[in-house]
Amino acid sequence: MTSKQRAYLKGLAMTMDPIFQIGKGSLTPENTAAIAEALEARELIKVSVLQNCMDDPKEIAQMMAERTRSQVVQVIGKKIVLYKEGKDEKKKIILPR
């Protein structure tokens, strides 16, 4: 992913609300499966790490990206933005070259 594409996705993510929350149980297989499903449906998602989670948000983002085969767009504070290219041509986000 180029820096131009990453900047474009960051801009899209600014207006989004987090659709998942990671709590004190950290990253569970159930969370991972739900996040993978959401990435298939939406391509770009935002995840919030709650205050009671003791793990580092950057480490959680890396683990999520590996497990869901997606890319970390950004991690700001306790907010994580993930992107995975979808298969549905109608819903696809067109990235700049």
C-alpha positions as CSV (number, residue, x, y, z in Angstrom):
1,M,0.0,0.0,0.0
2,T,1.4,3.4,-1.0
3,S,1.4,6.4,1.3
4,K,-1.1,8.1,-1.1
5,Q,-3.5,5.1,-0.7
6,R,-3.0,5.0,3.1
7,A,-3.8,8.8,3.3
8,Y,-6.9,8.3,1.2
9,L,-8.1,5.5,3.6
10,K,-7.3,7.6,6.6
11,G,-9.5,10.3,5.2
12,L,-12.4,7.9,4.7
13,A,-11.9,6.5,8.2
14,M,-12.1,9.9,9.9
15,T,-15.9,10.0,9.6
16,M,-16.4,6.4,10.7
17,D,-17.5,5.2,14.1
18,P,-15.8,2.1,15.6
19,I,-17.9,-1.0,15.0
20,F,-15.9,-3.3,17.4
21,Q,-14.5,-2.9,20.9
22,I,-11.7,-4.9,22.4
23,G,-12.0,-5.2,26.2
24,K,-10.1,-6.8,29.0
25,G,-10.4,-10.2,27.3
26,S,-8.1,-8.8,24.6
27,L,-8.3,-10.4,21.2
28,T,-10.3,-13.6,21.3
29,P,-11.0,-16.0,18.4
30,E,-14.6,-14.8,18.4
31,N,-13.5,-11.2,18.0
32,T,-11.1,-12.2,15.2
33,A,-13.9,-14.1,13.3
34,A,-16.3,-11.2,13.7
35,I,-13.7,-8.7,12.5
36,A,-12.9,-10.9,9.5
37,E,-16.6,-11.0,8.5
38,A,-16.9,-7.2,8.8
39,L,-13.8,-6.7,6.7
40,E,-15.3,-8.9,4.0
41,A,-18.5,-6.9,4.1
42,R,-17.1,-3.4,4.4
43,E,-13.4,-3.4,3.4
44,L,-12.5,-0.6,5.9
45,I,-13.4,-0.8,9.6
46,K,-12.5,1.0,12.8
47,V,-11.9,-0.8,16.1
48,S,-11.8,0.8,19.5
49,V,-9.6,-0.6,22.3
50,L,-11.2,0.0,25.7
51,Q,-9.4,1.4,28.7
52,N,-9.6,-1.9,30.6
53,C,-7.5,-3.7,28.0
54,M,-3.9,-4.0,29.2
55,D,-2.4,-4.9,25.8
56,D,-0.8,-2.3,23.5
57,P,-3.1,-1.2,20.7
58,K,-0.3,-1.4,18.1
59,E,0.4,-5.0,19.0
60,I,-3.4,-5.8,18.9
61,A,-3.6,-4.1,15.5
62,Q,-0.7,-6.3,14.1
63,M,-2.2,-9.5,15.5
64,M,-5.6,-8.6,14.0
65,A,-4.0,-7.8,10.6
66,E,-2.1,-11.1,10.6
67,R,-5.1,-13.2,11.6
68,T,-7.6,-11.5,9.2
69,R,-5.1,-11.1,6.4
70,S,-5.7,-7.4,6.3
71,Q,-3.6,-4.2,6.5
72,V,-3.3,-1.8,9.4
73,V,-4.1,1.7,8.0
74,Q,-3.4,3.5,11.2
75,V,-3.4,3.3,15.0
76,I,-4.1,6.5,16.8
77,G,-4.4,6.3,20.6
78,K,-6.8,3.4,21.2
79,K,-8.4,3.5,17.7
80,I,-7.4,1.0,15.0
81,V,-8.3,1.2,11.3
82,L,-8.0,-1.9,9.2
83,Y,-8.4,-2.4,5.4
84,K,-8.8,-5.6,3.4
85,E,-9.6,-5.5,-0.3
86,G,-13.0,-7.0,-0.9
87,K,-14.3,-9.4,-3.6
88,D,-17.6,-7.6,-4.4
89,E,-16.9,-5.2,-7.3
90,K,-20.0,-3.0,-6.5
91,K,-18.8,-2.2,-2.9
92,K,-15.1,-1.9,-3.6
93,I,-13.2,1.2,-2.4
94,I,-11.3,2.5,-5.4
95,L,-7.8,3.5,-4.2
96,P,-5.7,6.1,-5.9
97,R,-2.7,4.9,-7.7
